[in-house]
Amino acid sequence: MTTAMITQNPEQLGAAIRVRRKELKVTQKDLALTCGTGLRFIIDLEKGKPTCQIGKTLQVLQALGLSFRITGPGAPADRYEKL
């Protein structure tokens, strides 16, 4: 079963990443090493720093087995799945 979380700002995204990392019992340091980022990046990302690089953020999401979907207002959730 897949659970969905709506994130509308960097703080919510960071919180979701932190929750997942802790569920997997992974330290911030180990996540940084796995993703090829610095520890400071992981700390900033989890705090919701709005200037974190999108490419590195996507690497972190992938390493944690997370993904995200972009939808427009009123758009059906499955509209973009084939892109």
C-alpha positions in Angstrom: 0.0 0.0 0.0 1.4 3.4 -1.0 0.7 6.4 1.2 0.6 9.8 -0.2 1.6 13.0 1.5 0.9 16.4 0.1 3.8 18.8 0.4 3.4 22.4 -0.6 6.6 23.9 0.8 10.2 23.1 1.5 9.6 22.5 5.2 7.0 19.8 4.5 9.2 18.1 2.0 12.1 18.2 4.5 9.9 16.7 7.2 8.8 13.9 4.9 12.4 13.1 4.0 13.4 13.1 7.7 10.4 10.8 8.6 11.4 8.3 5.9 15.1 8.4 6.8 14.2 7.6 10.4 11.8 4.8 9.4 14.7 3.2 7.5 17.0 3.8 10.5 19.6 5.7 8.3 21.7 8.4 9.8 22.0 11.7 8.0 25.7 11.0 7.5 25.0 7.6 5.9 22.4 9.1 3.7 24.8 11.8 2.6 27.4 9.2 1.7 24.9 7.1 -0.2 23.7 10.1 -2.2 27.1 11.6 -2.8 26.1 14.8 -1.1 27.5 16.6 2.0 26.1 16.1 5.4 25.3 19.9 5.5 23.1 19.4 2.4 21.0 16.7 4.2 20.7 18.8 7.3 19.5 21.8 5.3 17.2 19.7 3.2 15.5 18.2 6.2 15.1 21.7 7.7 13.3 22.8 4.6 15.9 25.2 3.2 14.3 26.5 0.1 17.5 26.9 -1.9 18.5 23.2 -1.9 19.4 22.0 -5.3 16.6 20.0 -7.0 19.0 17.4 -8.6 20.5 16.5 -5.2 17.0 16.5 -3.7 15.9 14.0 -6.3 18.9 11.8 -5.5 17.9 11.8 -1.9 14.3 10.9 -2.7 15.4 8.0 -4.9 17.8 6.7 -2.2 15.0 6.7 0.3 12.5 5.0 -2.1 10.4 8.1 -2.3 8.9 9.8 -5.3 6.7 12.8 -6.0 4.0 13.7 -8.4 3.2 17.2 -9.7 -0.4 18.0 -10.3 -2.3 21.2 -11.2 -5.3 22.5 -9.5 -8.3 20.3 -10.1 -6.2 17.8 -12.2 -6.9 14.1 -11.7 -4.0 12.5 -9.9 -3.3 10.0 -12.6 -3.2 12.6 -15.5 0.6 12.8 -15.5 1.6 9.2 -14.8 2.4 8.5 -18.5 4.8 11.4 -18.9 
